[in-house]
């Protein structure tokens, strides 16, 4: 249990670091290109990184302060709920920025929003988790449309980035069924961030060479 928790925190910390890097290069690309969508991506990934970092710090605090038997105490359970609420709210705010960018993409293209079915989502604050899942699904589907409309490596990387982040949510949902899926969720999330980071590297490289 403790080994799995440590691995979880390490993976989350790595993902937070990559999220901050994606935010940094989004801002750098925005200053070079001047596209406001890149600025919104910057805000989204910085807030998402802060949410992940908050989760790492809060869980480290909880398991460093309380014994496993004390986690069921009502006051501690209330503290855990507040911590998880802050984490999911930060995630939703970041996804709202991503959704805003996707909406801007809709305005610039002839595609209509896609209608999709949703599965219920997990653990604490299920309704808020569902909102975050809806938002990231919407973003991934919109970037799939953008790629199909005009195929390029950059558009493919953006779609893959948000697709892998969406897939990570699915893995997290089914973690109670199979514990190993939790690790796959973190890996999928990490791969998504790497795809977006590569895309931003490519944008920066093209602009420098221009």
HELIX and SHEET records of a PDB file:
HELIX    1   1 UNK A    2  UNK A   33  1                                  32    
HELIX    2   2 UNK A   36  UNK A   65  1                                  30    
HELIX    3   3 UNK A   68  UNK A   72  5                                   5    
HELIX    4   4 UNK A   74  UNK A  107  1                                  34    
HELIX    5   5 UNK A  126  UNK A  149  1                                  24    
HELIX    6   6 UNK A  153  UNK A  173  1                                  21    
HELIX    7   7 UNK A  174  UNK A  176  5                                   3    
HELIX    8   8 UNK A  180  UNK A  209  1                                  30    
END                                                                             
